[in-house]
Amino acid sequence: MIGDRLLRMLMAAALGLLAASLARPAAAHPMGNFSINHYAAIAVAADRIEVR
């Protein structure tokens, strides 16, 4: 019983190390934190559409 549990723990650790070694760093947006997003409100009416 203890040997089976130890084997499962070692397999889980090996799988975790394998997953960590295959992970790649995330690619960031080239503008980084220098880009600015502005909120625009869109109002839809029967006869017009307004962007504020």
N, CA, C and O atoms as CSV, one atom per row, in Angstrom:
chain,resi,resn,atom,element,x,y,z
A,1,MET,N,N,0.813,-1.198,0.000
A,1,MET,CA,C,0.000,0.000,0.000
A,1,MET,C,C,0.860,1.268,0.000
A,1,MET,O,O,0.605,2.202,-0.759
A,2,ILE,N,N,1.886,1.284,0.866
A,2,ILE,CA,C,2.738,2.467,0.932
A,2,ILE,C,C,3.546,2.602,-0.354
A,2,ILE,O,O,3.766,3.719,-0.822
A,3,GLY,N,N,3.989,1.499,-0.929
A,3,GLY,CA,C,4.743,1.536,-2.179
A,3,GLY,C,C,3.902,2.068,-3.320
A,3,GLY,O,O,4.400,2.815,-4.163
A,4,ASP,N,N,2.619,1.689,-3.359
A,4,ASP,CA,C,1.718,2.171,-4.402
A,4,ASP,C,C,1.493,3.678,-4.272
A,4,ASP,O,O,1.472,4.406,-5.265
A,5,ARG,N,N,1.328,4.127,-3.030
A,5,ARG,CA,C,1.130,5.563,-2.799
A,5,ARG,C,C,2.384,6.347,-3.173
A,5,ARG,O,O,2.287,7.418,-3.772
A,6,LEU,N,N,3.552,5.829,-2.830
A,6,LEU,CA,C,4.811,6.485,-3.171
A,6,LEU,C,C,4.993,6.554,-4.683
A,6,LEU,O,O,5.454,7.567,-5.208
A,7,LEU,N,N,4.634,5.483,-5.382
A,7,LEU,CA,C,4.732,5.459,-6.833
A,7,LEU,C,C,3.824,6.525,-7.451
A,7,LEU,O,O,4.223,7.217,-8.388
A,8,ARG,N,N,2.608,6.655,-6.927
A,8,ARG,CA,C,1.692,7.676,-7.440
A,8,ARG,C,C,2.226,9.080,-7.194
A,8,ARG,O,O,2.097,9.951,-8.054
A,9,MET,N,N,2.819,9.305,-6.037
A,9,MET,CA,C,3.376,10.622,-5.724
A,9,MET,C,C,4.560,10.940,-6.631
A,9,MET,O,O,4.698,12.071,-7.096
A,10,LEU,N,N,5.410,9.954,-6.885
A,10,LEU,CA,C,6.550,10.170,-7.771
A,10,LEU,C,C,6.100,10.424,-9.204
A,10,LEU,O,O,6.681,11.259,-9.899
A,11,MET,N,N,5.074,9.713,-9.648
A,11,MET,CA,C,4.552,9.919,-10.997
A,11,MET,C,C,3.935,11.316,-11.125
A,11,MET,O,O,4.112,11.981,-12.145
A,12,ALA,N,N,3.219,11.758,-10.103
A,12,ALA,CA,C,2.627,13.091,-10.123
A,12,ALA,C,C,3.716,14.157,-10.146
A,12,ALA,O,O,3.597,15.148,-10.866
A,13,ALA,N,N,4.775,13.965,-9.367
A,13,ALA,CA,C,5.887,14.916,-9.357
A,13,ALA,C,C,6.583,14.944,-10.712
A,13,ALA,O,O,6.939,16.017,-11.199
A,14,ALA,N,N,6.780,13.791,-11.321
A,14,ALA,CA,C,7.425,13.728,-12.633
A,14,ALA,C,C,6.561,14.403,-13.694
A,14,ALA,O,O,7.072,15.110,-14.561
A,15,LEU,N,N,5.260,14.182,-13.621
A,15,LEU,CA,C,4.353,14.817,-14.574
A,15,LEU,C,C,4.357,16.338,-14.390
A,15,LEU,O,O,4.324,17.083,-15.370
A,16,GLY,N,N,4.396,16.794,-13.147
A,16,GLY,CA,C,4.457,18.228,-12.872
A,16,GLY,C,C,5.740,18.848,-13.394
A,16,GLY,O,O,5.713,19.935,-13.972
A,17,LEU,N,N,6.857,18.176,-13.200
A,17,LEU,CA,C,8.132,18.687,-13.723
A,17,LEU,C,C,8.151,18.709,-15.242
A,17,LEU,O,O,8.697,19.631,-15.848
A,18,LEU,N,N,7.558,17.701,-15.855
A,18,LEU,CA,C,7.480,17.662,-17.312
A,18,LEU,C,C,6.628,18.819,-17.827
A,18,LEU,O,O,7.007,19.492,-18.786
A,19,ALA,N,N,5.493,19.047,-17.202
A,19,ALA,CA,C,4.622,20.146,-17.623
A,19,ALA,C,C,5.311,21.492,-17.431
A,19,ALA,O,O,5.185,22.376,-18.278
A,20,ALA,N,N,6.029,21.657,-16.340
A,20,ALA,CA,C,6.729,22.919,-16.081
A,20,ALA,C,C,7.865,23.133,-17.083
A,20,ALA,O,O,8.144,24.269,-17.467
A,21,SER,N,N,8.510,22.068,-17.501
A,21,SER,CA,C,9.628,22.216,-18.438
A,21,SER,C,C,9.143,22.511,-19.853
A,21,SER,O,O,9.887,23.086,-20.648
A,22,LEU,N,N,7.913,22.128,-20.182
A,22,LEU,CA,C,7.379,22.372,-21.520
A,22,LEU,C,C,6.683,23.730,-21.634
A,22,LEU,O,O,6.359,24.163,-22.740
A,23,ALA,N,N,6.454,24.399,-20.521
A,23,ALA,CA,C,5.754,25.682,-20.542
A,23,ALA,C,C,6.624,26.757,-21.189
A,23,ALA,O,O,7.830,26.820,-20.949
A,24,ARG,N,N,6.005,27.593,-22.006
A,24,ARG,CA,C,6.725,28.682,-22.652
A,24,ARG,C,C,6.249,29.998,-22.060
A,24,ARG,O,O,5.106,30.092,-21.612
A,25,PRO,N,N,7.099,31.013,-22.049
A,25,PRO,CA,C,6.663,32.309,-21.532
A,25,PRO,C,C,5.606,32.924,-22.445
A,25,PRO,O,O,5.628,32.721,-23.659
A,26,ALA,N,N,4.701,33.660,-21.862
A,26,ALA,CA,C,3.636,34.305,-22.628
A,26,ALA,C,C,4.200,35.489,-23.412
A,26,ALA,O,O,5.052,36.230,-22.921
A,27,ALA,N,N,3.713,35.646,-24.621
A,27,ALA,CA,C,4.141,36.772,-25.448
A,27,ALA,C,C,3.295,37.991,-25.084
A,27,ALA,O,O,2.066,37.923,-25.070
A,28,ALA,N,N,3.954,39.087,-24.797
A,28,ALA,CA,C,3.255,40.314,-24.418
A,28,ALA,C,C,2.950,41.145,-25.661
A,28,ALA,O,O,3.563,40.965,-26.714
A,29,HIS,N,N,2.012,42.036,-25.520
A,29,HIS,CA,C,1.684,42.957,-26.604
A,29,HIS,C,C,2.866,43.897,-26.810
A,29,HIS,O,O,3.465,44.347,-25.833
A,30,PRO,N,N,3.217,44.204,-28.058
A,30,PRO,CA,C,4.400,45.045,-28.297
A,30,PRO,C,C,4.306,46.445,-27.679
A,30,PRO,O,O,5.331,47.038,-27.344
A,31,MET,N,N,3.102,46.971,-27.528
A,31,MET,CA,C,2.961,48.304,-26.930
A,31,MET,C,C,3.056,48.250,-25.409
A,31,MET,O,O,3.278,49.278,-24.769
A,32,GLY,N,N,2.896,47.090,-24.836
A,32,GLY,CA,C,3.011,46.953,-23.387
A,32,GLY,C,C,2.009,47.815,-22.648
A,32,GLY,O,O,0.833,47.844,-23.013
A,33,ASN,N,N,2.445,48.508,-21.630
A,33,ASN,CA,C,1.577,49.357,-20.836
A,33,ASN,C,C,1.467,50.765,-21.399
A,33,ASN,O,O,0.889,51.639,-20.752
A,34,PHE,N,N,2.005,51.006,-22.584
A,34,PHE,CA,C,1.989,52.338,-23.157
A,34,PHE,C,C,0.732,52.607,-23.981
A,34,PHE,O,O,0.508,53.742,-24.402
A,35,SER,N,N,-0.084,51.591,-24.218
A,35,SER,CA,C,-1.304,51.811,-24.983
A,35,SER,C,C,-2.414,52.300,-24.052
A,35,SER,O,O,-2.454,51.949,-22.873
A,36,ILE,N,N,-3.311,53.113,-24.603
A,36,ILE,CA,C,-4.409,53.677,-23.824
A,36,ILE,C,C,-5.714,53.290,-24.505
A,36,ILE,O,O,-5.875,53.503,-25.707
A,37,ASN,N,N,-6.635,52.729,-23.754
A,37,ASN,CA,C,-7.945,52.377,-24.277
A,37,ASN,C,C,-8.958,53.377,-23.752
A,37,ASN,O,O,-8.978,53.689,-22.562
A,38,HIS,N,N,-9.793,53.874,-24.640
A,38,HIS,CA,C,-10.823,54.830,-24.260
A,38,HIS,C,C,-12.181,54.156,-24.338
A,38,HIS,O,O,-12.442,53.381,-25.258
A,39,TYR,N,N,-13.042,54.445,-23.380
A,39,TYR,CA,C,-14.388,53.907,-23.367
A,39,TYR,C,C,-15.271,54.741,-24.274
A,39,TYR,O,O,-15.247,55.969,-24.202
A,40,ALA,N,N,-16.043,54.098,-25.118
A,40,ALA,CA,C,-17.009,54.792,-25.972
A,40,ALA,C,C,-18.377,54.180,-25.704
A,40,ALA,O,O,-18.553,52.963,-25.771
A,41,ALA,N,N,-19.341,55.042,-25.399
A,41,ALA,CA,C,-20.704,54.574,-25.168
A,41,ALA,C,C,-21.444,54.584,-26.500
A,41,ALA,O,O,-21.374,55.566,-27.238
A,42,ILE,N,N,-22.136,53.525,-26.807
A,42,ILE,CA,C,-22.909,53.424,-28.036
A,42,ILE,C,C,-24.379,53.444,-27.661
A,42,ILE,O,O,-24.854,52.587,-26.916
A,43,ALA,N,N,-25.090,54.423,-28.179
A,43,ALA,CA,C,-26.526,54.546,-27.922
A,43,ALA,C,C,-27.266,54.261,-29.221
A,43,ALA,O,O,-27.061,54.946,-30.224
A,44,VAL,N,N,-28.121,53.253,-29.199
A,44,VAL,CA,C,-28.873,52.866,-30.393
A,44,VAL,C,C,-30.313,53.328,-30.220
A,44,VAL,O,O,-30.970,52.994,-29.234
A,45,ALA,N,N,-30.796,54.099,-31.189
A,45,ALA,CA,C,-32.183,54.556,-31.202
A,45,ALA,C,C,-32.830,54.079,-32.513
A,45,ALA,O,O,-32.158,53.519,-33.379
A,46,ALA,N,N,-34.115,54.305,-32.640
A,46,ALA,CA,C,-34.823,53.852,-33.843
A,46,ALA,C,C,-34.332,54.564,-35.097
A,46,ALA,O,O,-34.305,53.969,-36.175
A,47,ASP,N,N,-33.941,55.836,-34.969
A,47,ASP,CA,C,-33.557,56.603,-36.142
A,47,ASP,C,C,-32.066,56.934,-36.215
A,47,ASP,O,O,-31.630,57.545,-37.190
A,48,ARG,N,N,-31.255,56.540,-35.189
A,48,ARG,CA,C,-29.835,56.894,-35.229
A,48,ARG,C,C,-29.031,55.996,-34.271
A,48,ARG,O,O,-29.575,55.301,-33.413
A,49,ILE,N,N,-27.740,56.053,-34.465
A,49,ILE,CA,C,-26.780,55.389,-33.572
A,49,ILE,C,C,-25.753,56.442,-33.188
A,49,ILE,O,O,-25.138,57.063,-34.055
A,50,GLU,N,N,-25.568,56.640,-31.892
A,50,GLU,CA,C,-24.617,57.641,-31.403
A,50,GLU,C,C,-23.460,56.955,-30.689
A,50,GLU,O,O,-23.635,55.986,-29.951
A,51,VAL,N,N,-22.277,57.495,-30.938
A,51,VAL,CA,C,-21.080,57.049,-30.235
A,51,VAL,C,C,-20.599,58.236,-29.417
A,51,VAL,O,O,-20.247,59.274,-29.977
A,52,ARG,N,N,-20.580,58.095,-28.121
A,52,ARG,CA,C,-20.178,59.208,-27.253
A,52,ARG,C,C,-18.793,58.972,-26.723
A,52,ARG,O,O,-18.270,59.795,-25.972
